[in-house]
């Protein structure tokens, strides 16, 4: 994705937020379908979801720092399922369905697949999230040389209070938390956290220097290979919609969506 102006940079960061948010319902739906919510499988997925929320917050801080305005409730920013992961190549369909090894292998591992070689995307599409964020890092560095990117970082709007994020089981404090983005160094720090916690770097399976937390990709591998058994799952509807529910339960679904 070619990023040559601050406006294009803000569009790129807004897309990063959209990508992070679009994975959360997919992971949550699979997690809640597992009957034993205290199983390693359920807790591993939960640990990924919590960090995806952190990543959305970090990307939002980055957008605010370079003069952008995040939008979470506009029709264009709301994910719909089935749908496609924005600008991923080849096209990757996101879907809500009960947890299974097939779902982990065909979708979750593809979303979190590491980028083994730091190459730039060809055009507007990317093969991995690591490639996507690598392009963003380069764009930040290039534009910071010629523009006052962080002249008004809007710290009053950024999510920086450490009490807003607490690692859960299978996450570790050393892998990173909320960052106040005020300059190029802190912008790179935020991206570093997103990439290392998610797919990781190259073949490194650890998200933190002390090797106490696996990357999202490595966590999902434990479910895919049966190391963390999924166990019984509820026969939940695939890609449910409010319109497809009985009339008496639709208000509850609307409340949940809100």
C-alpha positions as protocol buffer text, in pm:
chain_id: "A"
residue {
  index: 1
  type: UNK
  ca { x: 0 y: 0 z: 0 }
}
residue {
  index: 2
  type: UNK
  ca { x: 160 y: 325 z: -115 }
}
residue {
  index: 3
  type: UNK
  ca { x: 157 y: 584 z: 163 }
}
residue {
  index: 4
  type: UNK
  ca { x: 302 y: 916 z: 51 }
}
residue {
  index: 5
  type: UNK
  ca { x: 102 y: 1182 z: 239 }
}
residue {
  index: 6
  type: UNK
  ca { x: -18 y: 1232 z: 599 }
}
residue {
  index: 7
  type: UNK
  ca { x: -376 y: 1187 z: 476 }
}
residue {
  index: 8
  type: UNK
  ca { x: -291 y: 848 z: 324 }
}
residue {
  index: 9
  type: UNK
  ca { x: -109 y: 758 z: 645 }
}
residue {
  index: 10
  type: UNK
  ca { x: -421 y: 830 z: 849 }
}
residue {
  index: 11
  type: UNK
  ca { x: -626 y: 615 z: 610 }
}
residue {
  index: 12
  type: UNK
  ca { x: -375 y: 333 z: 654 }
}
residue {
  index: 13
  type: UNK
  ca { x: -391 y: 354 z: 1034 }
}
residue {
  index: 14
  type: UNK
  ca { x: -772 y: 367 z: 1025 }
}
residue {
  index: 15
  type: UNK
  ca { x: -762 y: 48 z: 819 }
}
residue {
  index: 16
  type: UNK
  ca { x: -540 y: -109 z: 1086 }
}
residue {
  index: 17
  type: UNK
  ca { x: -806 y: -34 z: 1348 }
}
residue {
  index: 18
  type: UNK
  ca { x: -1073 y: -184 z: 1123 }
}
residue {
  index: 19
  type: UNK
  ca { x: -867 y: -500 z: 1072 }
}
residue {
  index: 20
  type: UNK
  ca { x: -806 y: -544 z: 1446 }
}
residue {
  index: 21
  type: UNK
  ca { x: -1172 y: -489 z: 1534 }
}
residue {
  index: 22
  type: UNK
  ca { x: -1298 y: -725 z: 1264 }
}
residue {
  index: 23
  type: UNK
  ca { x: -1114 y: -1022 z: 1417 }
}
residue {
  index: 24
  type: UNK
  ca { x: -1256 y: -980 z: 1768 }
}
residue {
  index: 25
  type: UNK
  ca { x: -1614 y: -1108 z: 1705 }
}
residue {
  index: 26
  type: UNK
  ca { x: -1473 y: -1402 z: 1507 }
}
residue {
  index: 27
  type: UNK
  ca { x: -1252 y: -1509 z: 1796 }
}
residue {
  index: 28
  type: UNK
  ca { x: -1517 y: -1439 z: 2062 }
}
residue {
  index: 29
  type: UNK
  ca { x: -1787 y: -1640 z: 1883 }
}
residue {
  index: 30
  type: UNK
  ca { x: -1558 y: -1942 z: 1865 }
}
residue {
  index: 31
  type: UNK
  ca { x: -1450 y: -1897 z: 2227 }
}
residue {
  index: 32
  type: UNK
  ca { x: -1804 y: -1879 z: 2364 }
}
residue {
  index: 33
  type: UNK
  ca { x: -1901 y: -2194 z: 2174 }
}
residue {
  index: 34
  type: UNK
  ca { x: -1659 y: -2400 z: 2385 }
}
residue {
  index: 35
  type: UNK
  ca { x: -1854 y: -2562 z: 2668 }
}
residue {
  index: 36
  type: UNK
  ca { x: -1566 y: -2561 z: 2919 }
}
residue {
  index: 37
  type: UNK
  ca { x: -1484 y: -2191 z: 2949 }
}
residue {
  index: 38
  type: UNK
  ca { x: -1199 y: -2270 z: 3189 }
}
residue {
  index: 39
  type: UNK
  ca { x: -1025 y: -2503 z: 2943 }
}
residue {
  index: 40
  type: UNK
  ca { x: -687 y: -2413 z: 2801 }
}
residue {
  index: 41
  type: UNK
  ca { x: -844 y: -2378 z: 2456 }
}
residue {
  index: 42
  type: UNK
  ca { x: -1102 y: -2122 z: 2570 }
}
residue {
  index: 43
  type: UNK
  ca { x: -853 y: -1930 z: 2781 }
}
residue {
  index: 44
  type: UNK
  ca { x: -600 y: -1916 z: 2497 }
}
residue {
  index: 45
  type: UNK
  ca { x: -859 y: -1764 z: 2264 }
}
residue {
  index: 46
  type: UNK
  ca { x: -963 y: -1521 z: 2538 }
}
residue {
  index: 47
  type: UNK
  ca { x: -601 y: -1413 z: 2582 }
}
residue {
  index: 48
  type: UNK
  ca { x: -583 y: -1335 z: 2210 }
}
residue {
  index: 49
  type: UNK
  ca { x: -909 y: -1137 z: 2217 }
}
residue {
  index: 50
  type: UNK
  ca { x: -790 y: -922 z: 2507 }
}
residue {
  index: 51
  type: UNK
  ca { x: -474 y: -834 z: 2316 }
}
residue {
  index: 52
  type: UNK
  ca { x: -667 y: -763 z: 1996 }
}
residue {
  index: 53
  type: UNK
  ca { x: -857 y: -505 z: 2199 }
}
residue {
  index: 54
  type: UNK
  ca { x: -522 y: -368 z: 2314 }
}
residue {
  index: 55
  type: UNK
  ca { x: -403 y: -353 z: 1953 }
}
residue {
  index: 56
  type: UNK
  ca { x: -713 y: -160 z: 1849 }
}
residue {
  index: 57
  type: UNK
  ca { x: -643 y: 86 z: 2132 }
}
residue {
  index: 58
  type: UNK
  ca { x: -278 y: 123 z: 2030 }
}
residue {
  index: 59
  type: UNK
  ca { x: -372 y: 182 z: 1666 }
}
residue {
  index: 60
  type: UNK
  ca { x: -629 y: 438 z: 1782 }
}
residue {
  index: 61
  type: UNK
  ca { x: -364 y: 618 z: 1988 }
}
residue {
  index: 62
  type: UNK
  ca { x: -142 y: 622 z: 1681 }
}
residue {
  index: 63
  type: UNK
  ca { x: -420 y: 765 z: 1464 }
}
residue {
  index: 64
  type: UNK
  ca { x: -494 y: 1038 z: 1717 }
}
residue {
  index: 65
  type: UNK
  ca { x: -124 y: 1123 z: 1744 }
}
residue {
  index: 66
  type: UNK
  ca { x: -97 y: 1197 z: 1370 }
}
residue {
  index: 67
  type: UNK
  ca { x: -412 y: 1406 z: 1353 }
}
residue {
  index: 68
  type: UNK
  ca { x: -672 y: 1145 z: 1267 }
}
residue {
  index: 69
  type: UNK
  ca { x: -1017 y: 1089 z: 1415 }
}
residue {
  index: 70
  type: UNK
  ca { x: -1126 y: 730 z: 1483 }
}
residue {
  index: 71
  type: UNK
  ca { x: -1481 y: 619 z: 1401 }
}
residue {
  index: 72
  type: UNK
  ca { x: -1626 y: 306 z: 1553 }
}
residue {
  index: 73
  type: UNK
  ca { x: -1999 y: 335 z: 1490 }
}
residue {
  index: 74
  type: UNK
  ca { x: -2028 y: 439 z: 1126 }
}
residue {
  index: 75
  type: UNK
  ca { x: -2181 y: 174 z: 895 }
}
residue {
  index: 76
  type: UNK
  ca { x: -1856 y: 154 z: 700 }
}
residue {
  index: 77
  type: UNK
  ca { x: -1651 y: 73 z: 1009 }
}
residue {
  index: 78
  type: UNK
  ca { x: -1880 y: -197 z: 1152 }
}
residue {
  index: 79
  type: UNK
  ca { x: -1774 y: -552 z: 1059 }
}
residue {
  index: 80
  type: UNK
  ca { x: -2028 y: -783 z: 899 }
}
residue {
  index: 81
  type: UNK
  ca { x: -2015 y: -1159 z: 872 }
}
residue {
  index: 82
  type: UNK
  ca { x: -1952 y: -1328 z: 649 }
}
residue {
  index: 83
  type: UNK
  ca { x: -1712 y: -1067 z: 520 }
}
residue {
  index: 84
  type: UNK
  ca { x: -1354 y: -1035 z: 407 }
}
residue {
  index: 85
  type: UNK
  ca { x: -1046 y: -924 z: 596 }
}
residue {
  index: 86
  type: UNK
  ca { x: -972 y: -582 z: 448 }
}
residue {
  index: 87
  type: UNK
  ca { x: -710 y: -581 z: 170 }
}
residue {
  index: 88
  type: UNK
  ca { x: -583 y: -931 z: 251 }
}
residue {
  index: 89
  type: UNK
  ca { x: -450 y: -1132 z: -42 }
}
residue {
  index: 90
  type: UNK
  ca { x: -562 y: -1391 z: -126 }
}
residue {
  index: 91
  type: UNK
  ca { x: -913 y: -1295 z: -13 }
}
residue {
  index: 92
  type: UNK
  ca { x: -981 y: -1427 z: 338 }
}
residue {
  index: 93
  type: UNK
  ca { x: -1344 y: -1469 z: 444 }
}
residue {
  index: 94
  type: UNK
  ca { x: -1420 y: -1393 z: 808 }
}
residue {
  index: 95
  type: UNK
  ca { x: -1704 y: -1595 z: 956 }
}
residue {
  index: 96
  type: UNK
  ca { x: -1877 y: -1655 z: 1287 }
}
residue {
  index: 97
  type: UNK
  ca { x: -1894 y: -2025 z: 1365 }
}
residue {
  index: 98
  type: UNK
  ca { x: -1839 y: -2270 z: 1651 }
}
residue {
  index: 99
  type: UNK
  ca { x: -1481 y: -2351 z: 1739 }
}
residue {
  index: 100
  type: UNK
  ca { x: -1316 y: -2641 z: 1558 }
}
residue {
  index: 101
  type: UNK
  ca { x: -970 y: -2743 z: 1450 }
}
residue {
  index: 102
  type: UNK
  ca { x: -1074 y: -2675 z: 1090 }
}
residue {
  index: 103
  type: UNK
  ca { x: -1173 y: -2317 z: 1179 }
}
residue {
  index: 104
  type: UNK
  ca { x: -844 y: -2263 z: 1361 }
}
residue {
  index: 105
  type: UNK
  ca { x: -641 y: -2398 z: 1069 }
}
residue {
  index: 106
  type: UNK
  ca { x: -831 y: -2237 z: 781 }
}
residue {
  index: 107
  type: UNK
  ca { x: -891 y: -1895 z: 938 }
}
residue {
  index: 108
  type: UNK
  ca { x: -728 y: -1814 z: 1272 }
}
residue {
  index: 109
  type: UNK
  ca { x: -380 y: -1931 z: 1173 }
}
residue {
  index: 110
  type: UNK
  ca { x: -406 y: -1751 z: 839 }
}
residue {
  index: 111
  type: UNK
  ca { x: -502 y: -1424 z: 1010 }
}
residue {
  index: 112
  type: UNK
  ca { x: -205 y: -1448 z: 1248 }
}
residue {
  index: 113
  type: UNK
  ca { x: 45 y: -1598 z: 1003 }
}
residue {
  index: 114
  type: UNK
  ca { x: 397 y: -1456 z: 1054 }
}
residue {
  index: 115
  type: UNK
  ca { x: 576 y: -1267 z: 780 }
}
residue {
  index: 116
  type: UNK
  ca { x: 903 y: -1458 z: 739 }
}
residue {
  index: 117
  type: UNK
  ca { x: 1065 y: -1190 z: 524 }
}
residue {
  index: 118
  type: UNK
  ca { x: 1008 y: -819 z: 576 }
}
residue {
  index: 119
  type: UNK
  ca { x: 889 y: -724 z: 229 }
}
residue {
  index: 120
  type: UNK
  ca { x: 653 y: -444 z: 139 }
}
residue {
  index: 121
  type: UNK
  ca { x: 300 y: -510 z: 9 }
}
residue {
  index: 122
  type: UNK
  ca { x: 251 y: -513 z: -366 }
}
residue {
  index: 123
  type: UNK
  ca { x: -4 y: -239 z: -426 }
}
residue {
  index: 124
  type: UNK
  ca { x: -285 y: -195 z: -175 }
}
residue {
  index: 125
  type: UNK
  ca { x: -301 y: -558 z: -63 }
}
residue {
  index: 126
  type: UNK
  ca { x: -96 y: -749 z: 193 }
}
residue {
  index: 127
  type: UNK
  ca { x: -29 y: -1118 z: 259 }
}
residue {
  index: 128
  type: UNK
  ca { x: 18 y: -1095 z: 635 }
}
residue {
  index: 129
  type: UNK
  ca { x: -51 y: -846 z: 912 }
}
residue {
  index: 130
  type: UNK
  ca { x: 323 y: -825 z: 970 }
}
residue {
  index: 131
  type: UNK
  ca { x: 371 y: -704 z: 613 }
}
residue {
  index: 132
  type: UNK
  ca { x: 90 y: -453 z: 662 }
}
residue {
  index: 133
  type: UNK
  ca { x: 247 y: -305 z: 976 }
}
residue {
  index: 134
  type: UNK
  ca { x: 596 y: -311 z: 823 }
}
residue {
  index: 135
  type: UNK
  ca { x: 468 y: -81 z: 548 }
}
residue {
  index: 136
  type: UNK
  ca { x: 314 y: 143 z: 813 }
}
residue {
  index: 137
  type: UNK
  ca { x: 644 y: 168 z: 1002 }
}
residue {
  index: 138
  type: UNK
  ca { x: 829 y: 273 z: 687 }
}
residue {
  index: 139
  type: UNK
  ca { x: 562 y: 530 z: 600 }
}
residue {
  index: 140
  type: UNK
  ca { x: 582 y: 681 z: 948 }
}
residue {
  index: 141
  type: UNK
  ca { x: 959 y: 714 z: 927 }
}
residue {
  index: 142
  type: UNK
  ca { x: 953 y: 863 z: 577 }
}
residue {
  index: 143
  type: UNK
  ca { x: 677 y: 1115 z: 649 }
}
residue {
  index: 144
  type: UNK
  ca { x: 817 y: 1218 z: 984 }
}
residue {
  index: 145
  type: UNK
  ca { x: 1126 y: 1348 z: 803 }
}
residue {
  index: 146
  type: UNK
  ca { x: 920 y: 1592 z: 597 }
}
residue {
  index: 147
  type: UNK
  ca { x: 610 y: 1664 z: 807 }
}
residue {
  index: 148
  type: UNK
  ca { x: 531 y: 1756 z: 1165 }
}
residue {
  index: 149
  type: UNK
  ca { x: 337 y: 1433 z: 1216 }
}
residue {
  index: 150
  type: UNK
  ca { x: 323 y: 1446 z: 1594 }
}
residue {
  index: 151
  type: UNK
  ca { x: 275 y: 1819 z: 1645 }
}
residue {
  index: 152
  type: UNK
  ca { x: -59 y: 1772 z: 1824 }
}
residue {
  index: 153
  type: UNK
  ca { x: -76 y: 1414 z: 1956 }
}
residue {
  index: 154
  type: UNK
  ca { x: -406 y: 1466 z: 2148 }
}
residue {
  index: 155
  type: UNK
  ca { x: -297 y: 1290 z: 2464 }
}
residue {
  index: 156
  type: UNK
  ca { x: -626 y: 1390 z: 2627 }
}
residue {
  index: 157
  type: UNK
  ca { x: -808 y: 1155 z: 2389 }
}
residue {
  index: 158
  type: UNK
  ca { x: -557 y: 869 z: 2384 }
}
residue {
  index: 159
  type: UNK
  ca { x: -612 y: 560 z: 2598 }
}
residue {
  index: 160
  type: UNK
  ca { x: -301 y: 560 z: 2817 }
}
residue {
  index: 161
  type: UNK
  ca { x: -418 y: 480 z: 3172 }
}
residue {
  index: 162
  type: UNK
  ca { x: -246 y: 147 z: 3254 }
}
residue {
  index: 163
  type: UNK
  ca { x: -549 y: 37 z: 3457 }
}
residue {
  index: 164
  type: UNK
  ca { x: -744 y: 11 z: 3130 }
}
residue {
  index: 165
  type: UNK
  ca { x: -544 y: -297 z: 3029 }
}
residue {
  index: 166
  type: UNK
  ca { x: -451 y: -597 z: 3242 }
}
residue {
  index: 167
  type: UNK
  ca { x: -301 y: -919 z: 3101 }
}
residue {
  index: 168
  type: UNK
  ca { x: -515 y: -1229 z: 3151 }
}
residue {
  index: 169
  type: UNK
  ca { x: -419 y: -1597 z: 3169 }
}
residue {
  index: 170
  type: UNK
  ca { x: -164 y: -1695 z: 2903 }
}
residue {
  index: 171
  type: UNK
  ca { x: -63 y: -1330 z: 2853 }
}
residue {
  index: 172
  type: UNK
  ca { x: 239 y: -1169 z: 3019 }
}
residue {
  index: 173
  type: UNK
  ca { x: 305 y: -808 z: 3129 }
}
residue {
  index: 174
  type: UNK
  ca { x: 642 y: -814 z: 2956 }
}
residue {
  index: 175
  type: UNK
  ca { x: 488 y: -836 z: 2609 }
}
residue {
  index: 176
  type: UNK
  ca { x: 361 y: -477 z: 2627 }
}
residue {
  index: 177
  type: UNK
  ca { x: 63 y: -264 z: 2716 }
}
residue {
  index: 178
  type: UNK
  ca { x: -87 y: 75 z: 2644 }
}
residue {
  index: 179
  type: UNK
  ca { x: 150 y: 335 z: 2498 }
}
residue {
  index: 180
  type: UNK
  ca { x: 109 y: 711 z: 2476 }
}
residue {
  index: 181
  type: UNK
  ca { x: 207 y: 792 z: 2117 }
}
residue {
  index: 182
  type: UNK
  ca { x: 382 y: 1129 z: 2101 }
}
residue {
  index: 183
  type: UNK
  ca { x: 667 y: 1083 z: 1853 }
}
residue {
  index: 184
  type: UNK
  ca { x: 820 y: 843 z: 1604 }
}
residue {
  index: 185
  type: UNK
  ca { x: 985 y: 630 z: 1873 }
}
residue {
  index: 186
  type: UNK
  ca { x: 662 y: 571 z: 2065 }
}
residue {
  index: 187
  type: UNK
  ca { x: 477 y: 507 z: 1737 }
}
residue {
  index: 188
  type: UNK
  ca { x: 725 y: 232 z: 1653 }
}
residue {
  index: 189
  type: UNK
  ca { x: 691 y: 96 z: 2007 }
}
residue {
  index: 190
  type: UNK
  ca { x: 314 y: 64 z: 1965 }
}
residue {
  index: 191
  type: UNK
  ca { x: 354 y: -119 z: 1634 }
}
residue {
  index: 192
  type: UNK
  ca { x: 625 y: -342 z: 1783 }
}
residue {
  index: 193
  type: UNK
  ca { x: 381 y: -454 z: 2055 }
}
residue {
  index: 194
  type: UNK
  ca { x: 106 y: -528 z: 1802 }
}
residue {
  index: 195
  type: UNK
  ca { x: 333 y: -734 z: 1578 }
}
residue {
  index: 196
  type: UNK
  ca { x: 520 y: -924 z: 1849 }
}
residue {
  index: 197
  type: UNK
  ca { x: 205 y: -1021 z: 2039 }
}
residue {
  index: 198
  type: UNK
  ca { x: 21 y: -1119 z: 1723 }
}
residue {
  index: 199
  type: UNK
  ca { x: 201 y: -1314 z: 1456 }
}
residue {
  index: 200
  type: UNK
  ca { x: 545 y: -1254 z: 1602 }
}
residue {
  index: 201
  type: UNK
  ca { x: 858 y: -1187 z: 1403 }
}
residue {
  index: 202
  type: UNK
  ca { x: 975 y: -1452 z: 1158 }
}
residue {
  index: 203
  type: UNK
  ca { x: 975 y: -1793 z: 1334 }
}
residue {
  index: 204
  type: UNK
  ca { x: 995 y: -1658 z: 1691 }
}
residue {
  index: 205
  type: UNK
  ca { x: 704 y: -1807 z: 1889 }
}
residue {
  index: 206
  type: UNK
  ca { x: 749 y: -1580 z: 2191 }
}
residue {
  index: 207
  type: UNK
  ca { x: 570 y: -1249 z: 2241 }
}
residue {
  index: 208
  type: UNK
  ca { x: 792 y: -1125 z: 2524 }
}
residue {
  index: 209
  type: UNK
  ca { x: 1167 y: -1118 z: 2604 }
}
residue {
  index: 210
  type: UNK
  ca { x: 1125 y: -1347 z: 2908 }
}
residue {
  index: 211
  type: UNK
  ca { x: 950 y: -1615 z: 2700 }
}
residue {
  index: 212
  type: UNK
  ca { x: 643 y: -1623 z: 2923 }
}
residue {
  index: 213
  type: UNK
  ca { x: 385 y: -1557 z: 2651 }
}
residue {
  index: 214
  type: UNK
  ca { x: 332 y: -1722 z: 2314 }
}
residue {
  index: 215
  type: UNK
  ca { x: 238 y: -1519 z: 2007 }
}
residue {
  index: 216
  type: UNK
  ca { x: -120 y: -1542 z: 1886 }
}
residue {
  index: 217
  type: UNK
  ca { x: -5 y: -1766 z: 1604 }
}
residue {
  index: 218
  type: UNK
  ca { x: 170 y: -2004 z: 1846 }
}
residue {
  index: 219
  type: UNK
  ca { x: -133 y: -2006 z: 2077 }
}
residue {
  index: 220
  type: UNK
  ca { x: -362 y: -2105 z: 1792 }
}
residue {
  index: 221
  type: UNK
  ca { x: -118 y: -2377 z: 1688 }
}
residue {
  index: 222
  type: UNK
  ca { x: -182 y: -2544 z: 2024 }
}
residue {
  index: 223
  type: UNK
  ca { x: -551 y: -2569 z: 1936 }
}
residue {
  index: 224
  type: UNK
  ca { x: -485 y: -2676 z: 1578 }
}
residue {
  index: 225
  type: UNK
  ca { x: -254 y: -2965 z: 1671 }
}
residue {
  index: 226
  type: UNK
  ca { x: -466 y: -3080 z: 1965 }
}
residue {
  index: 227
  type: UNK
  ca { x: -218 y: -2984 z: 2237 }
}
residue {
  index: 228
  type: UNK
  ca { x: -496 y: -2771 z: 2385 }
}
residue {
  index: 229
  type: UNK
  ca { x: -808 y: -2984 z: 2318 }
}
residue {
  index: 230
  type: UNK
  ca { x: -1115 y: -2787 z: 2215 }
}
residue {
  index: 231
  type: UNK
  ca { x: -1355 y: -3037 z: 2370 }
}
residue {
  index: 232
  type: UNK
  ca { x: -1731 y: -3016 z: 2334 }
}
residue {
  index: 233
  type: UNK
  ca { x: -1874 y: -2710 z: 2159 }
}
residue {
  index: 234
  type: UNK
  ca { x: -2227 y: -2576 z: 2137 }
}
residue {
  index: 235
  type: UNK
  ca { x: -2405 y: -2630 z: 1802 }
}
residue {
  index: 236
  type: UNK
  ca { x: -2421 y: -2256 z: 1743 }
}
residue {
  index: 237
  type: UNK
  ca { x: -2555 y: -2105 z: 1422 }
}
residue {
  index: 238
  type: UNK
  ca { x: -2298 y: -2008 z: 1160 }
}
residue {
  index: 239
  type: UNK
  ca { x: -2300 y: -1635 z: 1078 }
}
residue {
  index: 240
  type: UNK
  ca { x: -2613 y: -1556 z: 1280 }
}
residue {
  index: 241
  type: UNK
  ca { x: -2813 y: -1238 z: 1222 }
}
residue {
  index: 242
  type: UNK
  ca { x: -3069 y: -1064 z: 1439 }
}
residue {
  index: 243
  type: UNK
  ca { x: -3325 y: -1096 z: 1159 }
}
residue {
  index: 244
  type: UNK
  ca { x: -3282 y: -1472 z: 1164 }
}
residue {
  index: 245
  type: UNK
  ca { x: -3365 y: -1506 z: 1535 }
}
residue {
  index: 246
  type: UNK
  ca { x: -3707 y: -1567 z: 1692 }
}
residue {
  index: 247
  type: UNK
  ca { x: -3886 y: -1238 z: 1750 }
}
residue {
  index: 248
  type: UNK
  ca { x: -3890 y: -1273 z: 2130 }
}
residue {
  index: 249
  type: UNK
  ca { x: -3509 y: -1288 z: 2156 }
}
residue {
  index: 250
  type: UNK
  ca { x: -3421 y: -1015 z: 1906 }
}
residue {
  index: 251
  type: UNK
  ca { x: -3418 y: -737 z: 2170 }
}
residue {
  index: 252
  type: UNK
  ca { x: -3156 y: -932 z: 2365 }
}
residue {
  index: 253
  type: UNK
  ca { x: -2945 y: -972 z: 2051 }
}
residue {
  index: 254
  type: UNK
  ca { x: -2976 y: -599 z: 1976 }
}
residue {
  index: 255
  type: UNK
  ca { x: -2862 y: -521 z: 2330 }
}
residue {
  index: 256
  type: UNK
  ca { x: -2566 y: -757 z: 2293 }
}
residue {
  index: 257
  type: UNK
  ca { x: -2469 y: -595 z: 1962 }
}
residue {
  index: 258
  type: UNK
  ca { x: -2481 y: -251 z: 2122 }
}
